[in-house]
């Protein structure tokens, strides 16, 4: 109640903004630059002082950051400064910094960027602090930060004004520091395994490598339409043909599709390809990448996510799509011999399908309806039907299916991998089938890529390939509920269009 009473006494936001604007004018009139354009020497961060207090006590330090609280008590005051490492308290007295600088300090506002130079000590109450010898205004904050009692809770504002979210919700900063560490761990794993990191074009004349609707743009100089890439796959495979035996790329891809807690139109994908291996080799590498990232970022392979305990020490489960559907729906697609029979079974079980769907398509629909939600533990779903795997090798013993897997954790897909199709004749047939689906209105079907087929005619070695969604992996390792929570700037409708 005391906090609520205090809030009612605060001047309204417009009045606070007016006061800050007036302070800005006073600084300018007094010849004091409110946006100091000199270098400020920062010797450490707040966390360094907290973690190494015993060796730093009594030494002189300089920190810089945002003024987050201020308690003025006559001739001496306390304030909290937030920087990348956290927060540090500063003790500021008129006798230590001088009368005029202390008068200036008393006029600083919450949110101002300041530099503090002083000695490290511990207060009588035991709080590690800096005894200020100098406090400098580095940049004036003209907006009022959200009040400290309720913080910034509005999700819409948090996503639109991520800078403000980072200022007032320190735990959000931790999520993005972990995201950086996860990507660094992935690079360390792949570089250590002999992979070469490469870059491929974002603008492409053919949108290939995935079943997705692309964004279309126009190149004025060439006077042609181009596509923002929907996958990294086909250029990377060309490099395998060229003799780069292990390649990977971590980059943005773009899919003109719906948005949800699991989908954003632009997202970050890892794709990698390795000559002379197959999808079993990719499974082993996938486990290694995820385990290493968990250890590097969390320091453990056992943690809680999505309300359940996860143990990455255990080998990931492996199950074929046919067996998963049989287990959770009771329908055995090994006993279904035709597309007509599959459609009849779908009608009986209430599974909706399109007229052009065949047995393999309907098997996938059964998986999505009956089995996917049950894949909570890390599970490799294997051996997808050929109809939904146009870039994948057939299983020699059963050509209706392919050497492909998807990794599911918590009923969410994290990775997709193949024994890559390297037969140019078969690849052309698969592309032609995809093209026929496009003519029937399937905007996500693959286009025919003649140059890619040509590259296969120069012989691509047996190859394993894999894609891992970086954003979903970050969600998993930070226990984030929405993909927007792990994207610094998620795609949003313009604020003016929000009603």
Number of C-alpha atoms within 10 A of each C-alpha: 6 6 9 9 9 9 14 9 8 11 10 10 13 11 11 16 16 13 14 20 16 13 18 18 14 13 15 12 10 8 9 13 15 19 13 13 9 7 7 15 12 14 12 14 20 23 15 13 23 18 10 10 17 11 10 16 16 15 12 16 21 22 23 25 25 22 23 20 16 18 13 14 11 9 12 15 17 18 18 20 25 24 19 15 17 15 21 21 23 24 21 27 23 18 11 16 18 12 13 9 16 20 12 13 22 16 10 19 23 20 22 20 23 21 22 24 22 23 19 24 22 15 13 7 6 8 12 19 25 31 25 24 20 18 21 17 21 21 18 22 21 19 17 14 17 15 11 12 9 7 12 18 12 9 12 11 13 20 19 18 13 16 12 15 23 17 19 21 14 15 12 17 18 15 21 18 13 19 22 13 18 25 17 14 21 20 21 15 18 19 15 10 11 12 20 17 14 13 13 16 9 16 17 17 13 18 27 25 19 21 20 20 19 24 16 15 13 12 11 8 6 8 8 10 14 19 20 22 27 28 25 27 23 18 16 22 26 19 18 22 19 13 12 16 18 23 23 24 21 22 17 17 18 21 21 16 15 9 13 11 11 15 16 21 17 18 20 18 22 23 22 26 30 25 20 14 16 21 24 17 16 25 23 12 16 21 17 15 19 20 17 19 27 24 15 17 18 16 11 15 18 15 15 14 17 15 8 11 11 18 16 18 11 11 11 18 13 16 14 15 25 22 20 23 24 18 13 16 15 11 19 14 21 9 9 13 10 12 16 13 14 21 22 11 16 19 11 9 12 10 16 13 14 9 7 9 17 17 22 21 21 23 22 19 18 26 20 13 15 17 20 22 15 13 19 15 19 23 20 26 23 25 24 26 26 22 19 16 21 26 24 26 26 24 17 10 7 10 12 15 23 26 25 31 26 23 25 23 23 20 16 17 21 21 23 23 27 30 28 28 22 22 18 18 11 16 21 18 13 20 20 16 17 22 18 15 18 15 10 11 10 15 15 19 25 26 21 20 17 12 11 17 19 13 19 21 14 12 14 22 19 17 25 27 27 25 24 23 17 23 23 23 24 25 22 19 20 22 17 18 14 15 20 23 22 23 21 18 14 17 15 13 9 8 10 6 6 7 4
